[in-house]
C-alpha cells in the first residue's frame, strides 16, 4: 500500500470483536490498485461506545466513512443522519459515508454486493423467479436487493415462520408489485440463493430441498467458508451454474468504496467485472 | 509498511490543518523497522471538535494513542485524565497514550526529544551551563527537559520579558535547585540552544549574540528548515560542535512510540543511537 501522509483520507471498520475482519486488507488493496490516497483502519468499538465513537468520527474532517459490522449494523440505523430506503427496509446499516458537513449517510450493501456479483456472472436477476433460503440479516439484505433489481417473484424458505412473515411484510410495503410466496413447490425458480448459515459446517442439512435443483436453476451462495458448500456441490453435480460466496464480498468492497466517496461510480464496473 | 489487518493497533495525529504533517510517514517507517503491528493515521480535527474526537478515540479499544500538534497542545492539558509534571510545567501536551481502560495519559516530548538528541550526539547536558534563546512553546519544553536532565544553570534570552519571567517562575517551582538567569553576559555557557523561530527566514537576526560563540560552546538548533540556520553556520565557522534540528524530531518519534506503548523502552537507545 502507498505511504500514509498528511493528505491521506481515513476510513474505518467498526466491529466487536475486530481481530478477524478482512476488510482492511481487501479495501487497502483496492485503494492501491485504484490509486486512492486513502487508508482503511480497524476500530474496535463495543456497543456501549458506538454513539461516542461515531460522534468523534463526525468531527474528523479527513474521515471519509466506515463499514459497520457485527454487532453494530442494527444500532447504526438510528445513529445515522440519513439512511437509504433499503437499509431502512432491511433494518440494518453496514456502510456509512461521512459528508463534508459531518452528516453520516448510511446504506446497506450486503444485498447489492450479491446482486452485483450475480450480474458479473452474467446472471441478471431482472424478471427472474427466485427462491431464497433464510430470512435473517444477510437474507433480508439479499431479498431487498433482488427486489430492487427487478425480480418477478420471490419465494422465501426459512425455519422460523415469524421471521419469514416479517420479511415478506416489509418487502410487500417497499415493493408492492412483487410476487411473494413461502412454498418452494408452488412453481419453478430460475435462481436459488442460500442466505442462511447452513453449509458452514460439514454436517449441516441442505438449506433448500435438493429436488429444486432438477429444473437446473442458477444457484448462488452467500457463505464464503467453505468455498464449495454442500448446496453448491449438489448444484454442480446436477449440472447447474453456480456462484460462490466470495464474489459477493469482492463486489461489495467496490460498492462500499463508492458509497464512502473513495471511488467514482464507473470504477464499479471495472471492479465487478474483474 | 506492513498490511493493516484486524489485529493492527491504530494511532493518530490530531492537527488543524493536517495536510502538512510528516509524522505518519516517519512513525509508520519506525513501526515497519521495529516490526510493530501498528499504523498511525492523520485526523484533521478543528478546535471545536477536539473534545468529541478525543471522547470517540477513548471508546476505540484498539486505539493506542495520538500525537497532538498545532493548535491542540494547550487544550489537551485539560482533556487528558493524567498529565506528566513536565507537560503541566510547560503548559502543553503533545503525546497521549490511551490506556486499556480508556484513560488518556498526556505528556510533552518536544524537550525530551531534544535532550535525547543531545545525548545521542555525545553531549550529556548533566551539570552543564546552558543559554537558551526563546521562552515560547518549543523553548519552554526544551527548558523543562534540560532542567530534568540535570543542567547546572540556565540563562533564558527572549525578546518578550514577560514570557521569560513566566517561564523562569515555572521552572523555579519545578526545579528549585536550578540556577537561573536572563543575562547571557553573566557567565560562560557550555551549550547554546535556539528555541525561537529566528533562522527560518534568511533575513532573520541571529537569536543569540554571536559573541557567545567565542567560548566554543556546543550549539544546538530546534529549527529543521533550513537544515543549516545562520546560527549553526556562525557556530561552525567559530569551530563549535553543532546539532541540527532534525535529530530532535527523530529522537522524539521514538519517545512518542514508547509513550503510546508501541515500542518498549530499550528500543529508544537503538533508535536514538542510529
Interface residues (C-beta under 8 A of the other chain):
Chain A: X1 X3 X4 X5 X6 X7 X8 X10 X15 X16 X18 X19 X20 X21 X22 X24 X25 X28 X39 X40 X41 X42 X43 X44 X45 X46 X49 X50 X52 X53 X54 X55 X56 X57 X58 X59 X60 X61 X62 X63
Chain B: X1 X3 X4 X5 X6 X7 X8 X10 X15 X16 X18 X19 X20 X21 X22 X24 X25 X28 X39 X40 X41 X42 X43 X44 X45 X46 X49 X50 X52 X53 X54 X55 X56 X57 X58 X59 X60 X61 X62 X63
